């Protein structure tokens, strides 16, 4: 009998993570019947559809249409809709990825209905419970039956939380599968021409975490930092809808628009964004995935957070944790501009074969258990 699987995706980073899984499952139609569930957490063309197009992900089989709301309302709405889906579809297993509200909501539902859960990108911890994603990670991991880990810190974290090692598999990073699969297409993107940019002569900014953009105080600090960086190098900022909303709410739009050398653009699709990062001098971000992608592309990354759940990007990669410390940020920028930043190396198992390993494990149910 074929194993019936629901793969859940809801927000932008999820689409990047499910793409290689969907592709790999296609090769095993004899063994698996896979249905894609889109919760609708992200619904705009630039936040969702363009990723399906760019990454050649098949249209979702089931769309839950929940859209934006407070955390409790969004999570509850996804749970209600997903419960009906599970009742109708009767899956043997659900696969959730990453740490967004959709990941948590669907894991909770599956767990209460005694459906097995596989969590891709398990074990990452920022040890900062003020981040909504940290709560989502911890709860999802505690409910999961298969925990697929992207870097060794995840193995250590799960061990110290008492997770049974038989459920834990060190498989590598699906986001890097997607990036390495698409490198040739990325190189063909004409985004640099479109934005009139020269390779290596600009930086890329992404900021959307509540801790950076939700209050007037933090936005003021961010604006001050960007003003200083923009004196050194041009900044391209594909702006997240939540940040756009916050900048408007706090009456900052005029100031941001007037800043010379800061170019604010709409959110970009996967291919154009990857090209923009690949050819940039450095990236400034508070995203999780971009810390990993820049490490793989060997582009320096300044992470405007106090912590990271992806420490391998600092230990092995090109990432620097800088928070909103202006002095630290400017000294890193100078180092990079003088060609003195760390060059980094590619972390273990970030080799483009993670989805293949995950599906092999699901096929055999045994796989190569890594002891930890
Ligand atoms: C979510 C994830 C975060 C991830 C980010 C990537 C959680 C808790 N957070 O944060 O981990 O890094 O996605 O983008 O799940 N909005 C739109 N159009 C959209 C989607 C959102 O305009 O298509 C606006 C809405 O006004 C909404 C706000 O963005 O209020 C935030 O969206 P939401 O999905 O709640 O969280 P993100 O901040 O995007």
Boltz pocket constraint, residues with backbone or C-beta under 6 A from the ligand:
constraints:
  - pocket:
      binder: B
      contacts: [[A, 11], [A, 12], [A, 13], [A, 41], [A, 42], [A, 43], [A, 44], [A, 47], [A, 48], [A, 68], [A, 69], [A, 74], [A, 99], [A, 100], [A, 101], [A, 102], [A, 132], [A, 133], [A, 208], [A, 240], [A, 241], [A, 242], [A, 245], [A, 287], [A, 288]]
      max_distance: 6.0
